[in-house]
Amino acid sequence: MSPYITSYSLRPPRLDPVAARPDDDPGPGGSAPRGGTIDIATPIIAVTPDAGSEPVPMVTVGATLDAANAHATPSMASSGDAGATIGTVVVIGLGLIGGSIARDLAASGVRVLGHDRDRDAVSAAMQAGIIVGELDDDLTGVDAADVVILATPVDQTPSLLAALAASSASARLITDVGSTKRSIVDAATTLGIAPRFVGAHPLAGDHRWGWPASRCHLFQGARVYLCPTSDCDVATVKLARLLWQLLGAVPVLLDASRHDALLACSSHLPQLTATALALTLVERGVRRSHLGSGGFDMTRLAGSSPELWTAITRDNAAEIDDVLGALVRQLGDLRTALRADDRAGVLGRFQAGWEWFAEVPTSAVVD
């Protein structure tokens, strides 16, 4: 491992002034927690089998949170829901996502404790007044948390969940922000914290990483997938919704397995494509400085965290393998058409790609 890489936040390269947020559309499917009543005052968006590509308002779990919050502190956030409050929040991992969460929560008056193996990240967060205290590597003090957020690489989340299962009995919500969900939701269930766990994935990523890349308002208007366990309590899902609405995000309820299948296409495949393109350019001796604006756009994701994406792609390898096969087939078909000087075949594929880009209804397959 590079000496510049730590387990939670990676020391980033020089920040690129260009930042981007991935666009993503929900796919079919969805799940809801057990129990609950209908509450449409603050609708969550769900993805349902017959909703097509458009998100639809869904009835939200409606059990009102107890107004008596045992973890309430003089600094806590509240939504318009009577009694719905967030007390002390622990953020484990102060990189791009975790650091941005901590910044926005602190700005909203929430008391935030933090942990990161990168001491520079912790020191910077303390000096900026974002976190009011830090946790040691053994997570001593996490029992004071009302909410625990794991903002670490996905391959580290299960072991952290195991530690939390034994030390955070009082937390009403345990959640993560990883790019894969099925293995993490399964781990929470196995560890016996299913009623208090909601997996989350905010679509607010960037090729930059580490505390220096974190910023306020990163999640404003961004979609966040919420993937509760099948045994998740109604109040837990409502608290997760409140948390992300406080950060300015738009919650979308989605089954964990469907999430991983969707993200294999919409997020993981673009990352792998950018990486493969960068490696191809390396083979041909083409530097980034040789690229035009289109080349910069296509290769931006190649600058993403190597450790983070190794963990994500390994965890979702089965789903990724399927979509990689589809991409290889499309490239092979283009190559065949070019070799045959098949103008109609080449044009048809460019046309189909353009129609997808322009959102013109079309068949996804070119015969």
Phi, psi and omega in degrees: 000141178299141178296348180267002182250128175246177190288327185256289177263136178267143176290117188279160171288179179304134184293131174279134180293347182264122176241154180214152177245130182292143173267141182208145176243140180293145177262189181289153173110171179171163179215159179225152180287167180289149173068192176101167178236169182281132179215106184253015181295320178232085190292139169267157176262139177235162177249120184243158185303329184251021183271353181067218182264001183258132175292146181234149177298138180237148175298138183256153177299134194239013178294122182290133179291145181299127181295334178276101183261112184297338183258008183298142177233171177301340177244100178214152184261152179220148174261191179286348179286127181301128175081356181274107183228161175235122179269221182297134178243132173257126177248117179257110185105106186251047177273210182305306185283307181298319179295321179292322175300312181299319180298312183292322179295316179299320179294336179270001178092011179276139176282122186240129169252150184223162174212140174199141178286347174275105185296330179296321179295316180296314180299318180295319180293323178292314183295329179279355181074018180282314175251145182260355179190163181235155176258146175285174180299333178276005177064025175301131182103353181291341180293349178275356187276141169275324179226136175240127181241122178264113180242062185235166174305145189296335180284349177262347185295316181303318180292326176291322176299321179298319178294321181290326180301330182265348188231359184232049184297337184269351181292130178282334181220129169242130184214168177225179180228021187289161183276353172236153189232326189299311183295326181286317176297320177297319180296319179298321179293314180298325183278357176083018179248018183306318181298337184250008186245131171230115175289144180224149176216099178282132179272072183219034185284176183202155176285346177274159181210174180090167180305319180300336180275346182289152183198160176289152174067019179300328187263003183300117179077000182279145173285140173231124177278130174252124183236085181287159171290164180292340180253018182291139178289148179303314183296329179293316179295320179296321179294320177298318177298315179301316181303312184284330174293325176298328179276358177092006183272167178249107183289140177229121181276127185210136176299143186298319180293319178293325176302312184294324177293317179295312184290336174302323179278312193274342184230309186289321178296314176302321179297313181295324178296316179296320179295314179297322178296317178299317180294324176295318178295323176300314180302326183267004178074023181264122178271164177298326181293345178277349188276151170272189184297322178296318178295322176297316179300315185290332186254002182306317184292344176297342178275008181286166183298120179299317182294316181300313185283335172297316180295316182297311185290326176293320182291330182249030188300320183295314179293320181294321180303319181296313183284330174297321177299320179294320179295316179300321179296316179297317178296321178296320179295320176297318180297317179298316180295321179293318179297326181273001185052043181272091184301315181299319180295317179294312181299319181299323180287319175298322179296316180297320177295319178296318180296321175298314180299320182275001181060036173273127180306130180201163173289143180281347184246133176259119181282000000 
